[in-house]
Amino acid sequence: MSVFDVEIGALNGGSADLSQYRGKAVLVVNVASRCGLTPQYAGLESLQKRYAERGFTVLGVPCNQFMGQEPGTSEEIAEFCSTTYGVTFPMTEKVDVNGEGRHPLYAELVSVADAEGHTGDIRWNFEKFLIAPDGTVAARFSPQAEPEGEEVVKAIEAALPA
């Protein structure tokens, strides 16, 4: 099974239909509106604009498991992202990324190690997973890794479809 086969809802209702991203590079990020790392939305949106035409998208996944930093409704989350950061990339429904209620998407992601060798539970908001066009996890980045940082950008460029 690939990440593209997992079912997850869209923030605005309905299905996020991950199968539409087959053949593209996708940066999956668990996001939150009231976190010290929330300004990373600006860098994520910049990546979206920079690489969208080359077969790339950011996929924001709201999560409220880290100190309640994403307490809003779907409408409140969408409004915040749009008005504060001009977010145009797709967002899924709010899910759990850790624990017994871990969403199947994150069950597929967490076995991959980041550069420091960390596998398993998501450590904090804004942990990033780069999905290759074939649906495999190409890279994992810590929450502190800046979206436009050299290691993230190099990995995205290497994963872009030919």
NUZA-962149 format. One line per field, with one value per residue (C-alpha): x, y negated, z; residue number from 1; residue in one letter. Coordinates in Angstrom, 3 decimals, always signed. Example, Ala and Ser with C-alpha at 12.3 -4.5 7.8 and 13.67 -1.06 7.14 Angstrom:
BEGIN
x = c(+12.300/+13.670)
y = c(+4.500/+1.060)
z = c(+7.800/+7.140)
mardo = c(1/2)
mike = c(a/s)
//
This chain:
BEGIN
x = c(+0.000/+1.183/+0.352/-1.798/-4.150/-4.979/-8.398/-8.553/-11.099/-10.517/-10.634/-13.724/-15.500/-15.556/-12.469/-8.962/-8.455/-4.728/-4.750/-4.813/-1.196/+0.154/+3.059/+3.721/+6.009/+4.071/+5.292/+2.943/+3.073/+1.108/+0.153/-1.216/-2.397/-1.212/+2.309/+5.684/+6.385/+3.175/+5.147/+6.419/+3.123/+4.779/+7.640/+5.279/+3.182/+6.351/+7.323/+3.829/+4.087/+7.665/+7.169/+3.439/+3.855/+6.626/+4.461/+4.639/+2.217/+2.266/-0.459/-1.321/-2.704/-4.122/-3.528/-4.478/-2.362/+0.452/-0.633/-3.986/-2.378/-4.976/-8.294/-10.373/-13.115/-12.418/-13.847/-11.694/-8.554/-9.268/-9.979/-6.773/-4.585/-6.097/-6.151/-2.931/-0.634/-2.453/-2.374/-3.402/-2.147/-4.644/-5.490/-6.999/-9.397/-7.949/-6.518/-4.452/-0.891/+0.118/-1.445/-4.260/-6.254/-3.334/-4.707/-3.740/-1.826/+0.551/+0.691/+2.223/+4.675/+6.170/+8.413/+10.677/+13.729/+14.802/+18.436/+19.047/+17.620/+14.319/+11.460/+8.109/+5.879/+5.588/+7.523/+5.689/+3.736/+5.279/+7.088/+7.489/+7.398/+8.345/+6.411/+7.941/+5.812/+5.559/+3.990/+7.029/+8.382/+11.512/+12.495/+11.436/+12.302/+12.124/+9.593/+12.388/+13.536/+12.591/+10.447/+12.783/+15.923/+18.605/+18.000/+14.241/+14.597/+17.280/+15.076/+12.049/+14.047/+15.383/+11.842/+10.128/+8.779/+10.911)
y = c(+0.000/-3.535/-6.781/-7.606/-4.724/-6.073/-7.654/-10.993/-13.779/-17.258/-20.258/-21.600/-18.218/-15.340/-13.341/-14.724/-11.973/-11.402/-9.317/-12.613/-13.116/-9.929/-10.978/-14.114/-14.944/-15.810/-17.391/-16.200/-18.452/-18.238/-21.860/-23.994/-27.599/-28.475/-27.100/-28.802/-27.122/-28.402/-31.015/-28.027/-28.343/-31.191/-28.956/-26.116/-28.446/-29.712/-26.123/-25.541/-28.534/-27.740/-24.078/-23.507/-23.722/-21.110/-18.403/-19.252/-20.098/-20.719/-18.855/-20.389/-18.025/-19.893/-18.197/-19.257/-16.699/-19.031/-21.271/-21.967/-24.265/-23.565/-23.890/-25.461/-24.096/-23.295/-26.682/-28.527/-26.699/-27.470/-31.135/-31.506/-29.891/-31.906/-35.329/-35.098/-33.239/-33.203/-29.408/-27.907/-24.349/-21.605/-20.793/-17.653/-17.198/-17.502/-14.123/-12.444/-11.698/-9.711/-7.222/-4.715/-7.036/-7.656/-8.263/-5.554/-8.185/-8.683/-4.941/-4.732/-7.589/-7.163/-4.163/-6.341/-7.854/-11.486/-12.598/-12.106/-8.575/-9.388/-7.041/-6.534/-9.133/-12.638/-14.915/-18.193/-20.318/-20.878/-17.549/-17.019/-13.954/-14.112/-11.628/-10.596/-10.405/-6.599/-7.010/-6.006/-8.213/-9.866/-11.882/-12.940/-16.294/-17.479/-20.123/-22.696/-22.110/-25.263/-24.572/-26.604/-25.258/-23.723/-20.093/-20.312/-22.138/-19.709/-16.730/-18.276/-19.038/-15.464/-14.051/-16.171/-14.106/-14.069)
z = c(+0.000/-0.696/+1.050/-1.973/-1.065/+2.409/+2.900/+4.717/+4.690/+3.340/+5.690/+3.923/+3.992/+1.562/+0.663/+0.327/-2.329/-1.958/-5.163/-7.104/-6.031/-7.662/-9.830/-7.761/-4.869/-1.702/+1.531/+4.309/+7.382/+10.639/+11.240/+14.069/+14.254/+17.763/+17.841/+17.995/+14.647/+12.998/+10.973/+8.946/+7.055/+5.113/+3.992/+3.142/+0.977/-0.686/-1.568/-2.933/-5.240/-6.244/-7.187/-7.884/-11.648/-11.455/-9.886/-6.184/-3.421/+0.293/+2.194/+5.555/+8.201/+11.221/+14.565/+18.099/+20.008/+21.025/+23.906/+22.212/+19.633/+16.910/+18.776/+16.017/+13.824/+10.182/+9.212/+11.771/+10.630/+6.965/+7.750/+9.806/+7.148/+4.332/+5.966/+7.985/+5.576/+2.233/+2.200/-1.124/-0.615/+0.287/+3.896/+5.355/+8.221/+11.740/+12.846/+15.552/+14.459/+17.581/+19.972/+19.671/+17.424/+15.040/+11.564/+9.016/+7.005/+9.904/+10.564/+7.081/+7.710/+11.183/+10.482/+8.325/+10.032/+9.763/+9.351/+13.096/+12.983/+14.736/+13.896/+15.545/+17.131/+15.762/+18.123/+17.591/+15.154/+11.714/+11.367/+7.621/+5.357/+1.693/-0.407/-3.737/-6.882/-6.435/-2.974/-0.926/+1.863/+0.491/+3.587/+7.080/+8.621/+12.216/+13.228/+13.460/+9.854/+7.985/+4.916/+2.730/+4.391/+2.181/+3.226/+2.558/-0.760/-2.014/-1.144/-2.877/-6.007/-6.067/-5.675/-8.333/-11.228/-14.335)
mardo = c(1/2/3/4/5/6/7/8/9/10/11/12/13/14/15/16/17/18/19/20/21/22/23/24/25/26/27/28/29/30/31/32/33/34/35/36/37/38/39/40/41/42/43/44/45/46/47/48/49/50/51/52/53/54/55/56/57/58/59/60/61/62/63/64/65/66/67/68/69/70/71/72/73/74/75/76/77/78/79/80/81/82/83/84/85/86/87/88/89/90/91/92/93/94/95/96/97/98/99/100/101/102/103/104/105/106/107/108/109/110/111/112/113/114/115/116/117/118/119/120/121/122/123/124/125/126/127/128/129/130/131/132/133/134/135/136/137/138/139/140/141/142/143/144/145/146/147/148/149/150/151/152/153/154/155/156/157/158/159/160/161/162)
mike = c(m/s/v/f/d/v/e/i/g/a/l/n/g/g/s/a/d/l/s/q/y/r/g/k/a/v/l/v/v/n/v/a/s/r/c/g/l/t/p/q/y/a/g/l/e/s/l/q/k/r/y/a/e/r/g/f/t/v/l/g/v/p/c/n/q/f/m/g/q/e/p/g/t/s/e/e/i/a/e/f/c/s/t/t/y/g/v/t/f/p/m/t/e/k/v/d/v/n/g/e/g/r/h/p/l/y/a/e/l/v/s/v/a/d/a/e/g/h/t/g/d/i/r/w/n/f/e/k/f/l/i/a/p/d/g/t/v/a/a/r/f/s/p/q/a/e/p/e/g/e/e/v/v/k/a/i/e/a/a/l/p/a)
//
